[in-house]
Amino acid sequence: MTPNILFICTDQQRFDAVREYGNDEIETPHLDRLAEQGVLFENCYVQNPVCGPSRASLMTGRYVANHGLWANGVGLPDHERLFTRDLADAGYDCGLVGKLHLSACFAGRTERRLDDGFRVFRWAHDPYPGSSENAYHRWLRAAHPELHAAALDPASPVTFDTMPTQAHYSRWIGLETQEFLRAGRERDKPFCFVANFFDPHHGFGAPPEYVNRYDPQALSRPVTTPDELATKPAIYTEASKESYAGHAKGFVEYTEAELQQVKAAYYAMVTLVDDEVGRILATLDEEGLTDNTVVVFTSDHGEMLGDHQLMLKGPMMYDCSVRVPLLIRWPGVLPTGERRTELVQWIDLAPTLLEVAGLPPLARGQGASLLPLARGDSGAWTRDWALSQYRNSGHPYDPPVHTTMLRHDRWKLVVHHGEPAGSRGRTGELYDLAADPHEVTNLWDDPAHATDRLVLQEKLMDVLVATEDRTKPRDAFW
């Protein structure tokens, strides 16, 4: 029997915002159970630390430099092929609820759709007022008109972030997913359903009953040292003062108490999503779908959350920004309760799901299926590096900021590009993750590690050549 696919994705959830990744402060019982019933990937890296470029890499299986969506607000070119189109062409009933973000959505724009293969398309970029096509707002007006009106009233204590649970965006994602599983799918076909939650994206709010589950003062403090920014590229001092190139509050503007409250709200958002995941998994059980459904849980990038004296996201390549959770459950096919430490990437998810469906990888895709690695096949994984590319991809800085990360062996190299890529001076970061897993000590200018830096920069050059798009066939010698 052809397996179904349920792909669950959050927005801005760092890898350690799941208890099974070693965080005993956060409550995620349903994700923990999913990990116990499947395979947990400890080192999954996204291809860009902001939404649009990262999500384009997911859907196309291609690196940012090749698929063309190099920044938020840039549209993915029409010729790029999405893995869901291949699934639909092979007979899958494909659906999506929530965010997609493959083209501009700012200032009330409606996202331009590509040939995505989705028969069911319940698009809502975020929970805030904007496009008239936002399906969450249509539902909220119909199901909870009084709460919708209250959230639009500046004098009301009700906001879209703190909406009561029964009307919250995350609950809506759960309800729409459950509806598809119960009645909305074409029962004579296998399905691929994508449930894209918006949380734990800022602005850092959740229903009171979730926020009250966490004591802000009992939570850990940001990971940093008093003089850390003095040893890091200057852009981080700039971003510490103002996030999003001046469009959002910077770390230095928060009091210690406010930072702890933000962490409590962030954890609360994750726990709300976790409860919705539990409801969705229970619906799979009720519908008799569990044994024949591959469930994937992941996120498009992380959140700085005060670590390294930074908030939100941007040109930062710290693990809390570009390393994400990845859980895969396939009953009877994949082992249970196992972990994989190998370096994997978001571009590997498209070929993985296509192999689940018995299909070849995308013709221009650049990832590799994770199924052999997940099964534990001997010699199944040979790629020992991960690549992430930021090209002034978030709110634009002036002068532009371009950074490239290479993760290899025990090392992380981050090049902050100078001329001719941009007018900022070339600098960078080098971390020995075995000795410094929290990436506090920058070894870029350390003479004792000059050889390590040179070797990694040369490795990066080879990786960049290896990841160029040379899929167009050569018709003859000339």
Protein Blocks (a to p, Z undefined) as FASTA:
>chain_A
ZZdddddddehiafklcfknopakbccfklmmmmmmmccdfbbcdfbfbfklmmmmmmno
pafklnopabghiacdfklccfklmmmmnopacddehjfklacfeehiacddddehpaba
cddfblcdcdfklmklmmmmmmmmmlmmmmmpmkbmbdfklgcfklgmklmmmmmmmmmm
mmmpcfkbccddddddfbfcdehiadfklmmmpcfklpccddddfklmmmgcfklmmmmm
pgghhpaccfklpcfklmmmmmmmmmmmmmmmmmmmmmmmmmmmmnopmmmcccddddfb
dceklpahiahiajbfbfklmgccdddddehkacghiacfbdcdfklmmmmmmmmnopac
dfkbcbdcfklmmnopahkafbfcdcdddehkbccdddddddddddehjbccddddddfk
bmcdcddddddfklmmnomaccklgmklmmmmmmmmmmmmmmmmmmpcckbccfbfZZ
